[in-house]
Amino acid sequence: MPCWKHIYHMLHSLDLWFINPSDKEFAEPDIHEKDLNNLDVISGKYLLREEINEYFADIDIKVKTYLSQLTDNQLLDTPPDCGYNKFTLILAQFRHLHSHMGMIMGFIIDDTGLWPRVLGLENPFPIGEYKRYF
């Protein structure tokens, strides 16, 4: 599958699964069509970078708002009609996000020949501009 589809799949999962995958009021984004998020289905639709960036911005606000209101005591609560507690949903999305970021880095390496720099914990995080590739 193309890189954009992996990115959309990852974002769609964050949108749906981070808070409550069983939310009856969940609304698909305007750019969505059936199976667009499914990595096992070849899509006839292609998403532009601008569409993906706009969707990311919407999810960023949604997730940050949710986390800003979430208390430690609520982490073991289960959302309505959901089989998982809030802590499990959040950790599952971190795992899912991490897996797809690895795939996306593979796309970058293959397409450009550049090796993305990984910011680990053993060195200070850069302030300002930094070299993103080796």
DSSP file (Angstrom, degrees, kcal/mol; ACC not computed):
  #  RESIDUE AA STRUCTURE BP1 BP2  ACC     N-H-->O    O-->H-N    N-H-->O    O-->H-N    TCO  KAPPA ALPHA  PHI   PSI    X-CA   Y-CA   Z-CA
    1    1 A M              0   0    0      0, 0.0     5,-0.1     0, 0.0    41,-0.1   0.000 360.0 360.0 360.0 150.4    0.0    0.0    0.0
    2    2 A P    >>  -     0   0    0      0, 0.0     4,-1.4     0, 0.0     3,-0.8  -0.271 360.0-110.7 -69.4 158.1    1.2    3.5   -0.6
    3    3 A C  H 3> S+     0   0    0      1,-0.2     4,-2.2     2,-0.2     3,-0.3   0.883 115.5  58.8 -56.1 -43.7    2.7    5.6    2.2
    4    4 A W  H 3> S+     0   0    0      1,-0.2     4,-2.6     2,-0.2    -1,-0.2   0.849 103.8  53.1 -58.4 -33.4   -0.3    8.0    2.3
    5    5 A K  H <> S+     0   0    0     -3,-0.8     4,-2.8     2,-0.2    -1,-0.2   0.881 107.0  50.7 -71.9 -36.8   -2.6    5.1    3.0
    6    6 A H  H  X S+     0   0    0     -4,-1.4     4,-2.3    -3,-0.3    -2,-0.2   0.912 112.3  48.2 -62.5 -41.4   -0.5    3.9    6.0
    7    7 A I  H  X S+     0   0    0     -4,-2.2     4,-2.6     2,-0.2    -2,-0.2   0.934 113.3  46.2 -65.2 -45.8   -0.6    7.5    7.3
    8    8 A Y  H  X S+     0   0    0     -4,-2.6     4,-3.1     2,-0.2     5,-0.2   0.920 111.8  51.8 -63.4 -42.8   -4.4    7.7    6.9
    9    9 A H  H  X S+     0   0    0     -4,-2.8     4,-2.1     1,-0.2    -1,-0.2   0.921 111.6  47.6 -57.1 -45.3   -4.8    4.3    8.5
   10   10 A M  H  X S+     0   0    0     -4,-2.3     4,-1.9     2,-0.2    -2,-0.2   0.922 114.8  44.8 -63.3 -46.3   -2.7    5.4   11.5
   11   11 A L  H  X S+     0   0    0     -4,-2.6     4,-2.6     2,-0.2    -2,-0.2   0.905 111.0  53.1 -66.6 -41.7   -4.6    8.7   11.9
   12   12 A H  H  X S+     0   0    0     -4,-3.1     4,-2.5     1,-0.2     5,-0.3   0.894 108.2  51.5 -61.9 -39.6   -8.0    7.0   11.4
   13   13 A S  H  X>S+     0   0    0     -4,-2.1     4,-3.2    -5,-0.2     5,-0.6   0.915 109.8  49.1 -63.3 -42.7   -7.1    4.6   14.2
   14   14 A L  H  X5S+     0   0    0     -4,-1.9     4,-1.3     1,-0.2     5,-0.3   0.927 112.2  49.6 -60.0 -43.5   -6.1    7.4   16.5
   15   15 A D  H  <5S+     0   0    0     -4,-2.6     4,-0.3     1,-0.1    -2,-0.2   0.909 124.2  27.8 -61.6 -44.6   -9.4    9.2   15.7
   16   16 A L  H  X5S+     0   0    0     -4,-2.5     4,-0.8    -5,-0.2     7,-0.3   0.907 128.6  34.4 -86.6 -45.7  -11.6    6.1   16.4
   17   17 A W  H  <5S+     0   0    0     -4,-3.2    -3,-0.2    -5,-0.3    -2,-0.1   0.674  97.5  75.0 -92.6 -19.3   -9.7    4.0   18.9
   18   18 A F  T  <<S+     0   0    0     -4,-1.3    -1,-0.2    -5,-0.6    -3,-0.1   0.883 116.0  15.8 -63.8 -37.9   -7.9    6.5   21.2
   19   19 A I  T  4 S-     0   0    0     -5,-0.3    -2,-0.1    -4,-0.3    -1,-0.1   0.875 138.6 -24.7-103.5 -54.7  -11.1    7.5   23.0
   20   20 A N    ><  -     0   0    0     -4,-0.8     3,-1.7    69,-0.1    -2,-0.1  -0.661  41.6-164.7-166.3 104.5  -13.8    4.9   22.4
   21   21 A P  T 3  S+     0   0    0      0, 0.0    -4,-0.1     0, 0.0    -3,-0.1   0.641  95.5  55.3 -67.8 -11.6  -14.0    2.6   19.3
   22   22 A S  T 3  S+     0   0    0     58,-0.2     2,-0.4    -5,-0.1    -5,-0.1   0.231  72.5 138.3-103.3  12.8  -17.6    1.8   20.2
   23   23 A D    X   -     0   0    0     -3,-1.7     3,-1.4    -7,-0.3    -3,-0.1  -0.444  42.4-157.6 -63.8 115.1  -18.8    5.5   20.2
   24   24 A K  T 3  S+     0   0    0     -2,-0.4    -1,-0.2     1,-0.3    57,-0.0   0.673  91.6  54.3 -69.0 -16.3  -22.1    5.5   18.5
   25   25 A E  T 3  S+     0   0    0      2,-0.1    -1,-0.3    -3,-0.0     2,-0.1   0.365  75.8 129.4 -99.0   4.2  -21.7    9.2   17.7
   26   26 A F    <   -     0   0    0     -3,-1.4     2,-0.5    -6,-0.1   -10,-0.1  -0.387  44.4-156.8 -60.4 131.1  -18.3    8.8   16.0
   27   27 A A        -     0   0    0     -2,-0.1     3,-0.1     0, 0.0    -2,-0.1  -0.951  14.2-125.2-114.5 128.2  -18.4   10.5   12.6
   28   28 A E        -     0   0    0     -2,-0.5   -16,-0.0     1,-0.1     0, 0.0  -0.358  39.0 -98.4 -63.0 148.3  -16.1    9.6    9.8
   29   29 A P    >   -     0   0    0      0, 0.0     3,-1.9     0, 0.0    -1,-0.1  -0.294  32.6-109.1 -65.7 157.4  -14.1   12.5    8.5
   30   30 A D  T 3  S+     0   0    0      1,-0.3    -2,-0.1    -3,-0.1     0, 0.0   0.793 118.3  57.4 -57.6 -29.4  -15.3   14.1    5.3
   31   31 A I  T 3  S+     0   0    0     20,-0.1    -1,-0.3     2,-0.0     2,-0.1   0.587  87.8 106.2 -78.9  -9.2  -12.4   12.7    3.3
   32   32 A H    <   +     0   0    0     -3,-1.9     2,-0.3     4,-0.0    -4,-0.0  -0.396  40.0 172.4 -77.5 145.5  -13.3    9.1    4.3
   33   33 A E    >   -     0   0    0     -2,-0.1     3,-2.4    12,-0.0     4,-0.3  -0.940  52.2 -59.8-138.9 163.8  -14.9    6.5    2.1
   34   34 A K  T 3  S-     0   0    0     -2,-0.3     0, 0.0     1,-0.3     0, 0.0  -0.108 120.2  -2.8 -48.7 130.0  -15.5    2.8    2.8
   35   35 A D  T >  S+     0   0    0      1,-0.1     3,-1.1     8,-0.1    -1,-0.3   0.538  87.2 129.3  66.0  11.0  -12.3    0.9    3.5
   36   36 A L  T <  S+     0   0    0     -3,-2.4   -27,-0.2     1,-0.3    -2,-0.1   0.850  79.9  44.9 -61.8 -31.2  -10.1    3.9    2.9
   37   37 A N  T 3  S+     0   0    0     -4,-0.3     2,-0.6   -29,-0.1    -1,-0.3   0.496  91.6 102.7 -87.0  -5.2   -8.4    3.1    6.3
   38   38 A N    X   -     0   0    0     -3,-1.1     3,-1.5     1,-0.1     5,-0.0  -0.709  55.7-162.2 -88.4 116.2   -8.2   -0.6    5.5
   39   39 A L  T 3  S+     0   0    0     -2,-0.6    -1,-0.1     1,-0.3   -33,-0.1   0.543  88.9  62.1 -75.2  -5.7   -4.7   -1.7    4.5
   40   40 A D  T 3  S+     0   0    0     -5,-0.1     2,-0.5     1,-0.1    -1,-0.3   0.395  95.5  71.4 -95.9   2.0   -6.0   -4.9    3.0
   41   41 A V  S <  S-     0   0    0     -3,-1.5     2,-0.4    -6,-0.2    -1,-0.1  -0.975  78.1-133.3-124.3 126.3   -8.1   -3.0    0.4
   42   42 A I        -     0   0    0     -2,-0.5     2,-0.3   -41,-0.1    -3,-0.1  -0.640  30.4-139.9 -75.0 127.6   -6.7   -1.1   -2.6
   43   43 A S        -     0   0    0     -2,-0.4    -8,-0.1     2,-0.1    -1,-0.0  -0.649  18.9-155.4 -94.3 145.2   -8.4    2.2   -2.7
   44   44 A G  S    S+     0   0    0     -2,-0.3     2,-0.3     2,-0.0    -1,-0.1   0.634  80.0  78.6 -84.0 -17.2   -9.6    4.1   -5.8
   45   45 A K        -     0   0    0    -12,-0.0     2,-0.4    -3,-0.0    -2,-0.1  -0.675  66.0-157.0 -95.1 147.3   -9.3    7.3   -3.9
   46   46 A Y        -     0   0    0     -2,-0.3     2,-0.4   -42,-0.0    -2,-0.0  -0.987  10.7-142.0-122.7 131.7   -6.0    9.2   -3.3
   47   47 A L        -     0   0    0     -2,-0.4     2,-0.2     4,-0.0   -43,-0.1  -0.787  14.0-133.9 -95.9 136.8   -5.6   11.6   -0.4
   48   48 A L     >  -     0   0    0     -2,-0.4     4,-2.1     1,-0.1     3,-0.3  -0.483  24.0-113.0 -80.6 156.0   -3.5   14.8   -0.9
   49   49 A R  H  > S+     0   0    0      1,-0.2     4,-3.0     2,-0.2     5,-0.2   0.883 118.4  56.0 -55.3 -40.3   -1.0   15.8    1.7
   50   50 A E  H  > S+     0   0    0      1,-0.2     4,-2.2     2,-0.2    -1,-0.2   0.886 106.7  49.5 -62.4 -39.1   -3.2   18.8    2.5
   51   51 A E  H  > S+     0   0    0     -3,-0.3     4,-2.1     2,-0.2    -1,-0.2   0.912 113.2  46.1 -66.4 -42.3   -6.1   16.6    3.3
   52   52 A I  H  X S+     0   0    0     -4,-2.1     4,-2.7     2,-0.2    -2,-0.2   0.911 112.2  51.0 -66.6 -42.1   -4.0   14.4    5.5
   53   53 A N  H  X S+     0   0    0     -4,-3.0     4,-2.3     2,-0.2    -2,-0.2   0.894 110.5  49.2 -62.4 -40.1   -2.5   17.4    7.3
   54   54 A E  H  X S+     0   0    0     -4,-2.2     4,-1.9     2,-0.2    -1,-0.2   0.908 111.5  48.7 -66.3 -41.5   -6.0   18.9    7.9
   55   55 A Y  H  X S+     0   0    0     -4,-2.1     4,-2.4     2,-0.2    -2,-0.2   0.915 110.1  52.2 -63.6 -42.8   -7.2   15.5    9.3
   56   56 A F  H  X S+     0   0    0     -4,-2.7     4,-2.9     1,-0.2    -2,-0.2   0.920 107.4  52.3 -57.9 -44.5   -4.1   15.3   11.6
   57   57 A A  H  X S+     0   0    0     -4,-2.3     4,-1.9     1,-0.2    -1,-0.2   0.894 109.6  49.4 -60.8 -40.6   -4.8   18.8   12.9
   58   58 A D  H  X S+     0   0    0     -4,-1.9     4,-2.2     2,-0.2    -1,-0.2   0.921 113.5  45.3 -63.8 -44.5   -8.4   17.8   13.8
   59   59 A I  H  X S+     0   0    0     -4,-2.4     4,-3.1     2,-0.2     5,-0.3   0.885 108.2  58.1 -67.3 -38.5   -7.2   14.7   15.6
   60   60 A D  H  X S+     0   0    0     -4,-2.9     4,-2.3     1,-0.2     5,-0.2   0.924 110.2  43.2 -56.5 -46.9   -4.5   16.6   17.4
   61   61 A I  H  X S+     0   0    0     -4,-1.9     4,-2.5     2,-0.2     5,-0.2   0.932 114.6  50.4 -64.5 -46.5   -7.1   19.0   18.9
   62   62 A K  H  X S+     0   0    0     -4,-2.2     4,-2.2     1,-0.2    -2,-0.2   0.925 114.6  42.4 -58.9 -48.7   -9.5   16.1   19.7
   63   63 A V  H  X S+     0   0    0     -4,-3.1     4,-2.8     2,-0.2     5,-0.2   0.913 114.7  49.4 -69.0 -43.4   -6.8   14.0   21.5
   64   64 A K  H  X S+     0   0    0     -4,-2.3     4,-2.0    -5,-0.3    -1,-0.2   0.889 111.7  49.5 -64.5 -38.2   -5.2   16.9   23.3
   65   65 A T  H  X S+     0   0    0     -4,-2.5     4,-1.0    -5,-0.2    -1,-0.2   0.935 112.3  48.3 -63.6 -46.2   -8.7   18.1   24.6
   66   66 A Y  H >X S+     0   0    0     -4,-2.2     4,-0.9    -5,-0.2     3,-0.7   0.935 113.7  46.1 -59.4 -48.6   -9.5   14.5   25.7
   67   67 A L  H 3< S+     0   0    0     -4,-2.8     3,-0.4     1,-0.2    -1,-0.2   0.842 106.5  58.6 -66.5 -33.2   -6.2   14.1   27.6
   68   68 A S  H 3< S+     0   0    0     -4,-2.0    -1,-0.2     1,-0.2    -2,-0.2   0.753 112.8  40.3 -68.6 -21.8   -6.4   17.6   29.2
   69   69 A Q  H << S+     0   0    0     -4,-1.0     2,-0.3    -3,-0.7    -1,-0.2   0.539  94.0 101.4-100.9  -9.8   -9.7   16.5   30.8
   70   70 A L     <  -     0   0    0     -4,-0.9     2,-0.3    -3,-0.4     3,-0.0  -0.593  56.8-157.4 -81.3 133.1   -8.7   13.0   31.7
   71   71 A T    >>  -     0   0    0     -2,-0.3     3,-1.2     1,-0.1     4,-0.6  -0.708  29.5-112.7-105.4 161.2   -7.7   12.3   35.3
   72   72 A D  G >4 S+     0   0    0      1,-0.3     3,-1.3    -2,-0.3     4,-0.3   0.883 117.3  58.9 -56.2 -39.5   -5.6    9.5   36.7
   73   73 A N  G 34 S+     0   0    0      1,-0.3     3,-0.4     2,-0.1    -1,-0.3   0.722 102.1  54.4 -65.5 -20.8   -8.7    8.1   38.4
   74   74 A Q  G X4 S+     0   0    0     -3,-1.2     3,-1.7     1,-0.2    12,-0.4   0.586  81.9  89.4 -88.1 -10.8  -10.5    7.7   35.1
   75   75 A L  T << S+     0   0    0     -3,-1.3    12,-2.7    -4,-0.6    13,-0.3   0.806  89.9  45.4 -61.2 -31.1   -7.8    5.6   33.4
   76   76 A L  T 3  S+     0   0    0     -3,-0.4    -1,-0.3    -4,-0.3     2,-0.1   0.433  90.9 108.2 -93.0   1.5   -9.2    2.3   34.5
   77   77 A D    <   -     0   0    0     -3,-1.7     9,-2.5     8,-0.1    10,-0.2  -0.482  67.6-131.8 -73.7 148.8  -12.8    3.3   33.6
   78   78 A T        -     0   0    0      7,-0.3     7,-0.2    -2,-0.1     3,-0.1  -0.902  19.7-123.9-103.0 126.0  -14.3    1.6   30.5
   79   79 A P    >   -     0   0    0      0, 0.0     3,-1.8     0, 0.0     5,-0.1  -0.232  50.1 -70.8 -61.2 158.5  -16.0    3.9   28.0
   80   80 A P  T 3  S-     0   0    0      0, 0.0   -58,-0.2     0, 0.0     3,-0.1  -0.231 116.4  -2.0 -54.7 134.7  -19.6    3.1   27.1
   81   81 A D  T 3  S+     0   0    0      1,-0.2     2,-0.3    -3,-0.1   -61,-0.0   0.641 104.8 127.1  61.6  17.7  -20.1   -0.1   25.1
   82   82 A C    <   -     0   0    0     -3,-1.8    -1,-0.2     2,-0.1    -4,-0.0  -0.824  56.0-150.2-109.7 144.9  -16.3   -0.7   25.0
   83   83 A G  S    S+     0   0    0     -2,-0.3     2,-0.3    -3,-0.1    -1,-0.1   0.369  78.2  63.7 -91.1   4.2  -14.5   -3.8   26.0
   84   84 A Y  S    S-     0   0    0     -5,-0.1     2,-0.1    -7,-0.0    -2,-0.1  -0.933  79.6-118.9-129.7 150.0  -11.3   -1.9   27.0
   85   85 A N     >  -     0   0    0     -2,-0.3     4,-2.1    -7,-0.2    -7,-0.3  -0.402  36.2-104.3 -81.8 168.3  -10.4    0.6   29.7
   86   86 A K  H  > S+     0   0    0     -9,-2.5     4,-2.2   -12,-0.4   -10,-0.2   0.860 119.5  54.0 -62.1 -38.2   -9.2    4.1   28.8
   87   87 A F  H  > S+     0   0    0    -12,-2.7     4,-2.6   -10,-0.2    -1,-0.2   0.924 108.9  48.5 -63.3 -44.4   -5.6    3.3   29.7
   88   88 A T  H  > S+     0   0    0    -13,-0.3     4,-2.7     1,-0.2    -2,-0.2   0.905 110.3  51.8 -62.0 -42.7   -5.5    0.2   27.4
   89   89 A L  H  X S+     0   0    0     -4,-2.1     4,-1.7     2,-0.2    -1,-0.2   0.912 111.9  46.4 -60.9 -43.1   -7.0    2.2   24.5
   90   90 A I  H  X S+     0   0    0     -4,-2.2     4,-1.9     2,-0.2    -2,-0.2   0.943 114.6  46.0 -65.8 -48.1   -4.3    4.9   24.9
   91   91 A L  H  X S+     0   0    0     -4,-2.6     4,-2.3     1,-0.2    -2,-0.2   0.886 109.7  55.3 -63.4 -38.1   -1.4    2.4   25.2
   92   92 A A  H  X S+     0   0    0     -4,-2.7     4,-2.5     1,-0.2    -1,-0.2   0.881 108.2  48.8 -62.3 -37.4   -2.8    0.4   22.2
   93   93 A Q  H  X S+     0   0    0     -4,-1.7     4,-3.0     2,-0.2    -1,-0.2   0.850 108.0  53.4 -73.7 -33.1   -2.7    3.5   20.1
   94   94 A F  H  X S+     0   0    0     -4,-1.9     4,-2.5     2,-0.2    -2,-0.2   0.929 112.5  45.8 -62.2 -43.4    0.9    4.4   21.1
   95   95 A R  H  X S+     0   0    0     -4,-2.3     4,-2.3     2,-0.2    -2,-0.2   0.928 115.0  46.7 -63.1 -45.8    1.9    0.9   20.1
   96   96 A H  H  X S+     0   0    0     -4,-2.5     4,-2.2     2,-0.2     5,-0.2   0.922 113.1  48.8 -63.5 -45.5   -0.1    1.1   16.8
   97   97 A L  H  X S+     0   0    0     -4,-3.0     4,-2.3     1,-0.2    -1,-0.2   0.918 110.9  50.9 -59.6 -45.4    1.4    4.6   16.1
   98   98 A H  H  X S+     0   0    0     -4,-2.5     4,-1.7    -5,-0.2    -1,-0.2   0.904 108.7  51.5 -61.7 -42.9    4.9    3.4   16.8
   99   99 A S  H  X S+     0   0    0     -4,-2.3     4,-1.5     1,-0.2    -1,-0.2   0.930 113.0  44.3 -60.1 -46.3    4.5    0.4   14.4
  100  100 A H  H  X S+     0   0    0     -4,-2.2     4,-2.7     1,-0.2    -1,-0.2   0.821 106.5  59.6 -72.8 -29.9    3.3    2.6   11.6
  101  101 A M  H  X S+     0   0    0     -4,-2.3     4,-2.4     2,-0.2    -1,-0.2   0.896 104.4  52.4 -62.9 -37.4    6.0    5.2   12.2
  102  102 A G  H  X S+     0   0    0     -4,-1.7     4,-1.6     2,-0.2    -2,-0.2   0.910 110.2  47.4 -62.2 -42.0    8.5    2.4   11.6
  103  103 A M  H  X S+     0   0    0     -4,-1.5     4,-1.8     2,-0.2    -2,-0.2   0.914 111.2  51.0 -64.5 -42.2    6.9    1.6    8.3
  104  104 A I  H  X S+     0   0    0     -4,-2.7     4,-2.2     1,-0.2    -2,-0.2   0.885 106.7  54.0 -64.2 -38.6    6.7    5.2    7.3
  105  105 A M  H  X S+     0   0    0     -4,-2.4     4,-2.5     1,-0.2    -1,-0.2   0.882 105.7  54.5 -62.5 -36.0   10.4    5.6    8.0
  106  106 A G  H  X S+     0   0    0     -4,-1.6     4,-2.5     2,-0.2    -2,-0.2   0.889 106.5  51.1 -62.4 -39.8   11.0    2.6    5.7
  107  107 A F  H  X S+     0   0    0     -4,-1.8     4,-2.9     2,-0.2     5,-0.3   0.924 110.5  49.3 -61.1 -44.5    9.1    4.5    2.9
  108  108 A I  H  X>S+     0   0    0     -4,-2.2     4,-2.5     2,-0.2     6,-0.6   0.930 112.3  47.1 -62.0 -46.3   11.3    7.5    3.5
  109  109 A I  H  X5S+     0   0    0     -4,-2.5     4,-2.1     1,-0.2    -1,-0.2   0.931 116.2  44.4 -61.7 -46.0   14.5    5.5    3.3
  110  110 A D  H  <5S+     0   0    0     -4,-2.5    -2,-0.2     1,-0.2    -1,-0.2   0.898 118.4  42.6 -66.8 -41.3   13.4    3.6    0.2
  111  111 A D  H  <5S+     0   0    0     -4,-2.9    -2,-0.2    -5,-0.2    -1,-0.2   0.846 131.8  18.8 -74.9 -34.4   12.1    6.7   -1.6
  112  112 A T  H  <5S-     0   0    0     -4,-2.5    -3,-0.2    -5,-0.3    -2,-0.2   0.652  87.4-128.0-114.2 -20.0   14.9    9.2   -0.7
  113  113 A G  S  <<S+     0   0    0     -4,-2.1     2,-0.3    -5,-0.5    -4,-0.2   0.483  70.1 127.1  78.2   1.4   17.9    7.1    0.3
  114  114 A L        -     0   0    0     -6,-0.6    -1,-0.3    -5,-0.0    -2,-0.2  -0.678  57.4-137.9 -92.6 147.1   18.0    9.3    3.5
  115  115 A W        -     0   0    0     -2,-0.3    19,-2.7    -3,-0.1    -9,-0.1  -0.912  23.3-127.3-106.0 113.0   18.1    7.8    6.9
  116  116 A P  B     -A  133   0A   0      0, 0.0    17,-0.3     0, 0.0     2,-0.3  -0.320  23.5-118.0 -61.6 137.3   15.8    9.7    9.3
  117  117 A R        -     0   0    0     15,-3.1     2,-0.5     1,-0.0    15,-0.0  -0.567  24.3-143.9 -73.2 135.2   17.5   10.8   12.6
  118  118 A V        -     0   0    0     -2,-0.3     2,-1.0    15,-0.0    -1,-0.0  -0.903   4.2-143.4-104.4 126.7   15.9    9.2   15.6
  119  119 A L        +     0   0    0     -2,-0.5     2,-0.1     2,-0.0     6,-0.1  -0.786  29.8 177.8 -91.0 103.6   15.7   11.4   18.7
  120  120 A G        -     0   0    0     -2,-1.0     3,-0.3     4,-0.1     0, 0.0  -0.194  41.5-105.0 -92.6-171.3   16.4    9.1   21.7
  121  121 A L  S    S+     0   0    0      1,-0.2     4,-0.1    -2,-0.1    -2,-0.0   0.514 104.3  77.2 -94.1  -6.6   16.6    9.8   25.4
  122  122 A E  S    S+     0   0    0      2,-0.1    -1,-0.2     0, 0.0    -3,-0.0   0.650  97.3  43.2 -82.1 -13.9   20.4    9.5   25.6
  123  123 A N  S    S-     0   0    0     -3,-0.3     2,-0.0     3,-0.0     0, 0.0  -0.921  97.7 -93.6-126.5 154.6   21.1   12.9   24.1
  124  124 A P        -     0   0    0      0, 0.0    -4,-0.1     0, 0.0    -2,-0.1  -0.352  46.2-104.4 -65.0 146.4   19.3   16.2   24.7
  125  125 A F        -     0   0    0      1,-0.1     2,-0.0    -4,-0.1    -4,-0.0  -0.482  43.7-105.5 -67.3 139.4   16.5   17.1   22.3
  126  126 A P        -     0   0    0      0, 0.0     2,-0.5     0, 0.0    -1,-0.1  -0.347  25.5-140.8 -67.5 147.7   17.6   19.7   19.8
  127  127 A I        -     0   0    0      2,-0.2     2,-0.2    -3,-0.1     0, 0.0  -0.945  67.9 -14.5-108.7 127.5   16.4   23.3   20.2
  128  128 A G  S    S+     0   0    0     -2,-0.5     2,-0.1     2,-0.0     0, 0.0  -0.502 120.1   2.8  80.8-152.5   15.4   25.0   17.0
  129  129 A E        +     0   0    0     -2,-0.2     2,-0.3     3,-0.0    -2,-0.2  -0.357  68.2 172.0 -69.9 146.3   16.5   23.6   13.6
  130  130 A Y        -     0   0    0     -4,-0.1     2,-0.6    -2,-0.1    -2,-0.0  -0.976  43.5 -89.4-149.5 161.1   18.3   20.3   13.4
  131  131 A K        -     0   0    0     -2,-0.3   -14,-0.0     1,-0.2    -2,-0.0  -0.623  35.9-168.2 -75.3 116.8   19.5   17.9   10.7
  132  132 A R        +     0   0    0     -2,-0.6   -15,-3.1   -16,-0.1     2,-0.3   0.612  65.7  42.3 -85.5 -12.8   16.6   15.5   10.3
  133  133 A Y  B      A  116   0A   0    -17,-0.3   -19,-0.0     1,-0.1    -1,-0.0  -0.954 360.0 360.0-134.1 152.2   18.4   12.9    8.1
  134  134 A F              0   0    0    -19,-2.7    -1,-0.1    -2,-0.3    -2,-0.0   0.413 360.0 360.0 -86.9 360.0   21.8   11.3    8.1
